[in-house]
Amino acid sequence: MQMFHTPVTSAMQGDRLGLCVTQFDPKLLERGLVCAPDTLRTLHAAIISVEKIPYFRGPLQTKAKFHITVGHETVMGRLLFFSLAPDGLDREPAPDSFDFSREYLFQEQYLSKDAAPAAPDSQADRAGRAPEGGCPRQQWALVEFEKPITCPRLCLVIGSRLDADIHSNSCRLAFHGTLLHGLEDRNYTESFLPTLRVYKLKHKHGVVDRVMDDYNVIGRSLFKKETNIQLFVGLEVTLSTGERGLIHSAFGQSGKFKIHIPGGLGPESKKTLAPALKKRVRPGLGEAARPEEGPERPEPQHVTLSLSFKRYVFDPHKRMVQS
């Protein structure tokens, strides 16, 4: 037995040991681990807690690859960052565990006080940062390993950029954390990831094109011409005048759609949309179009529409959900 080329007579937990075995083919087993039963597992991916190392200057971005060190192994891993959903911030996460019953907000990168300045609201939502620029108290990452690793639960995980220039005056250790849940199934993308409730917030904006009656309006500019509007039927939209309606159906082939407003349009909404109605009045059959007398009417004020929904990152059906 040897430890770092030095003969030894004993070894203990955590030691690296070289064994010389007679008549043993090293091609069959070059490296191995000695452990008690059910102590170690071989993982293809894992959920870890994440703490950025302050001396690391670069960002920690989703989909980026880092060198992941677990135990005596270092492999490449791809990351996806997330944190608690805003409506769950009042409940502190339990230490050294991960709650699969809760919802989590997708992040484009690890959020820290020294990260880029707070973005506009739409960009802030997309990055998972609160619009006021706050940082989550706890952040996690899904790590997908390029090669399986063998390790115990709740072990230390270190992420680094070992490909950075060793002579540069910069820290190559990027983050550390604890391995909270390991994925042993090779087909974890199908068998496990759909149960991980990480979502993105999506926002779309359009305008009311015209009024059909007190309970129905036509909207536009919310979807592209080629969008299958049938996928959005039943989702709730909010008018800038305060009313809430449901997308009922497509209207024509140009991306317009019909909105049903169960509570009806309010008096102020009708007043705002009235110029648009008058503008569309056409002369009757056999009548010549006559210019309006008096001063020219001002351009009608647009009533805008907003549509917000969740899309779960690992949902194979890509469904849109409103809470």
C-alpha positions in Angstrom: 0.0 0.0 0.0 1.2 3.5 -0.8 0.0 7.1 -0.3 1.6 9.6 -2.7 4.5 7.1 -3.4 5.1 6.5 0.3 4.7 3.0 1.7 2.0 2.8 4.5 0.6 0.0 6.7 -2.8 1.5 7.3 -5.4 3.9 5.9 -8.6 5.6 7.2 -11.7 7.3 5.9 -10.9 10.1 3.3 -7.4 8.8 2.4 -6.3 8.2 -1.2 -4.5 4.9 -1.3 -2.6 2.9 -3.9 -2.8 -0.9 -3.8 -0.5 -3.2 -5.5 -2.3 -6.5 -6.3 -0.5 -9.4 -7.9 -1.9 -10.8 -11.1 -4.6 -8.0 -11.4 -5.3 -6.4 -14.8 -5.4 -2.6 -14.1 -7.5 -2.1 -17.2 -10.4 -3.7 -15.3 -10.3 -1.2 -12.5 -8.0 1.8 -12.4 -9.7 3.7 -9.6 -12.3 2.8 -7.1 -13.9 3.7 -3.8 -14.2 1.6 -0.6 -17.3 2.4 1.4 -20.1 1.0 3.5 -23.2 -0.2 1.7 -25.6 2.6 0.4 -23.1 5.3 1.2 -22.2 6.4 -2.3 -24.3 6.8 -5.4 -23.4 7.3 -9.1 -25.0 10.5 -10.4 -25.7 11.9 -13.8 -27.0 15.3 -12.5 -27.7 16.9 -9.1 -29.5 19.8 -7.4 -27.1 21.9 -5.3 -27.2 25.0 -3.1 -25.0 27.8 -4.5 -22.8 30.5 -2.9 -20.7 32.6 -5.1 -17.0 33.1 -4.1 -16.7 36.9 -3.8 -13.2 36.9 -5.3 -14.4 35.4 -8.6 -14.9 38.3 -11.0 -17.0 36.7 -13.8 -20.8 36.0 -13.9 -22.3 32.6 -13.1 -24.6 32.2 -16.0 -27.3 29.6 -16.8 -26.1 27.1 -19.5 -22.5 27.9 -18.8 -20.0 25.0 -18.1 -17.8 24.9 -15.1 -15.3 22.4 -13.7 -17.3 20.7 -10.9 -15.2 19.1 -8.1 -17.0 16.5 -5.9 -14.8 14.4 -3.6 -11.7 13.3 -5.5 -13.4 13.8 -8.9 -13.5 16.8 -11.2 -15.8 16.8 -14.2 -17.4 19.4 -16.5 -21.0 20.4 -15.6 -23.6 22.6 -17.2 -25.6 24.8 -14.7 -29.2 26.2 -14.5 -29.8 28.6 -11.7 -33.1 29.2 -9.9 -34.5 30.6 -6.6 -37.8 30.6 -4.7 -40.8 32.1 -6.4 -41.8 35.6 -5.1 -44.9 34.3 -3.4 -42.9 31.8 -1.3 -40.3 34.1 0.2 -42.1 34.2 3.5 -41.2 30.6 4.2 -37.5 29.9 4.8 -36.1 26.8 3.0 -35.0 24.0 5.3 -31.2 23.7 5.5 -29.5 20.7 3.8 -32.7 19.7 2.0 -34.7 20.6 -1.2 -38.5 20.9 -1.3 -39.9 19.6 -4.6 -43.4 20.7 -3.6 -42.5 24.4 -4.0 -42.2 26.5 -7.1 -39.0 28.1 -8.2 -38.2 31.0 -10.5 -35.8 30.5 -13.4 -32.7 32.8 -13.5 -30.5 33.7 -16.4 -27.6 33.9 -13.9 -26.7 33.8 -10.2 -27.8 37.0 -8.6 -25.6 38.9 -6.3 -25.1 42.5 -5.2 -22.0 42.9 -7.4 -23.8 41.7 -10.5 -24.9 43.9 -13.3 -27.1 46.9 -12.4 -30.8 46.3 -12.0 -32.5 46.0 -15.4 -35.9 47.3 -16.6 -38.9 45.3 -15.3 -39.2 43.0 -18.3 -35.5 42.1 -18.2 -35.6 41.8 -14.4 -38.5 39.3 -14.7 -36.6 37.3 -17.3 -33.5 37.1 -15.1 -35.4 36.2 -12.0 -34.5 39.3 -10.1 -37.1 41.4 -8.2 -37.8 44.6 -10.1 -36.4 46.6 -7.2 -33.1 44.9 -7.7 -33.1 42.7 -4.6 -31.2 39.4 -4.4 -32.7 36.0 -3.3 -31.6 34.8 0.1 -31.0 31.3 -1.2 -30.2 30.1 -4.7 -29.9 26.7 -6.2 -28.6 25.1 -9.4 -29.3 22.0 -11.5 -25.9 20.6 -12.5 -25.8 18.2 -15.4 -22.5 16.3 -15.5 -20.7 15.4 -18.7 -19.6 12.1 -17.1 -21.2 10.3 -14.1 -19.7 10.9 -10.7 -19.8 8.8 -7.5 -20.3 10.7 -4.3 -22.2 10.8 -1.0 -25.3 12.9 -0.3 -24.7 16.4 1.3 -21.1 16.5 0.1 -19.2 19.6 -0.7 -19.4 20.8 -4.3 -16.9 23.3 -5.8 -17.3 25.0 -9.2 -14.3 26.5 -10.9 -12.8 27.8 -14.1 -9.7 25.7 -14.3 -9.2 26.7 -18.0 -8.6 30.3 -17.0 -5.0 31.6 -17.3 -3.1 30.4 -14.2 -0.8 33.4 -14.4 -3.5 36.0 -14.4 -4.3 37.9 -11.2 -7.8 36.4 -10.8 -9.5 33.8 -8.7 -10.4 30.6 -10.6 -12.8 29.2 -7.9 -16.3 30.4 -8.8 -18.8 29.0 -6.3 -19.3 26.3 -3.6 -22.4 24.5 -2.3 -23.9 21.4 -1.0 -25.2 18.5 -3.0 -28.8 18.2 -1.9 -30.3 15.7 -4.3 -28.7 13.4 -6.8 -30.2 12.0 -10.0 -29.1 8.4 -10.6 -31.4 7.6 -13.6 -29.6 8.1 -16.9 -32.9 9.2 -18.4 -33.5 11.9 -15.7 -34.6 14.5 -18.3 -37.8 12.4 -18.8 -38.2 10.6 -15.5 -37.3 13.4 -13.1 -37.0 16.9 -14.4 -40.7 17.4 -15.2 -41.3 17.2 -11.4 -38.9 20.1 -10.8 -41.2 23.1 -10.8 -38.9 25.8 -12.2 -40.8 28.4 -14.3 -40.2 31.5 -16.4 -42.5 34.5 -16.2 -43.7 35.5 -19.7 -45.3 38.9 -20.5 -46.9 40.0 -23.8 -48.5 43.3 -24.7 -50.9 44.4 -27.3 -53.8 46.9 -28.0 -57.5 46.9 -28.4 -58.2 47.2 -32.1 -61.9 47.8 -31.8 -65.1 47.2 -29.9 -67.7 44.6 -31.0 -70.2 45.2 -28.2 -70.2 45.9 -24.5 -68.8 42.4 -23.7 -66.5 41.7 -26.6 -63.5 43.5 -28.2 -60.9 42.7 -30.8 -57.2 42.8 -29.9 -54.1 43.0 -32.0 -50.3 43.2 -31.7 -50.1 40.6 -29.0 -49.2 37.7 -31.3 -47.4 37.2 -34.5 -49.3 36.4 -37.6 -48.1 32.8 -37.6 -48.9 32.2 -33.9 -51.4 29.4 -33.2 -53.8 31.5 -31.1 -55.7 28.4 -30.1 -53.0 27.6 -27.6 -53.8 30.8 -25.8 -57.6 30.4 -25.7 -58.9 30.7 -22.1 -56.0 32.8 -20.8 -56.8 36.0 -19.0 -55.8 39.4 -20.3 -55.9 42.8 -18.6 -57.0 46.0 -20.3 -55.2 49.2 -19.3 -58.6 50.6 -18.3 -58.9 47.9 -15.6 -61.2 45.3 -17.1 -60.2 41.6 -17.3 -61.2 39.4 -20.2 -60.5 36.0 -21.6 -59.1 35.2 -25.0 -62.0 33.6 -26.9 -60.8 32.8 -30.4 -58.7 34.0 -33.3 -60.1 36.7 -35.5 -59.0 36.4 -39.1 -55.6 35.4 -40.2 -53.5 38.5 -39.3 -52.9 37.7 -35.6 -56.0 39.5 -34.3 -58.1 37.8 -31.7 -61.5 38.1 -29.9 -61.6 38.9 -26.2 -64.7 38.2 -24.0 -65.1 40.5 -21.0 -67.5 38.8 -18.6 -68.1 42.0 -16.5 -68.5 44.2 -19.6 -66.8 47.4 -20.5 -67.0 50.3 -18.1 -68.3 53.8 -19.0 -64.8 55.2 -19.1 -63.6 52.4 -21.4 -66.5 53.0 -23.8 -65.7 56.8 -23.8 -62.0 56.1 -24.5 -62.8 53.7 -27.3 -65.7 55.7 -28.8 -63.4 57.8 -31.2 -62.2 54.5 -32.7 -65.8 53.5 -33.3 -66.7 56.7 -34.9 -63.6 56.6 -37.1 -64.8 53.4 -38.6 -68.3 54.5 -39.5 -68.6 54.2 -43.3 -71.1 56.0 -45.6 -74.2 54.1 -46.5 -74.9 52.6 -49.9 -75.2 55.4 -52.6 -73.9 58.0 -50.2 -70.7 60.0 -51.0 -68.2 60.2 -48.2 -68.2 63.7 -46.7 -65.4 65.2 -44.7 -66.4 65.9 -41.1 -67.3 69.5 -40.2 -65.4 71.3 -37.5 -61.9 70.8 -36.2 -60.1 67.6 -36.9 -60.7 64.9 -34.2 -57.6 63.9 -32.1 -56.1 60.5 -32.6 -57.9 58.1 -30.3 -56.1 57.0 -27.2 -55.0 53.3 -27.4 -56.3 50.9 -24.8 -53.5 48.4 -24.2 -53.6 44.7 -23.3 -51.3 42.7 -21.1 -51.0 38.9 -20.9 -48.9 37.3 -18.2 -48.3 33.6 -17.6 -45.9 31.0 -16.3 -44.1 28.5 -18.5 -42.4 25.6 -16.7 -38.9 25.0 -18.0 -39.0 21.2 -17.8 -42.7 20.7 -18.9 -42.6 18.5 -22.0 -45.9 20.0 -23.2 -44.8 23.6 -22.8 -48.1 24.6 -21.2 -48.9 28.2 -20.2 -50.2 28.5 -16.7 -51.8 31.5 -14.9 -52.2 31.5 -11.1 
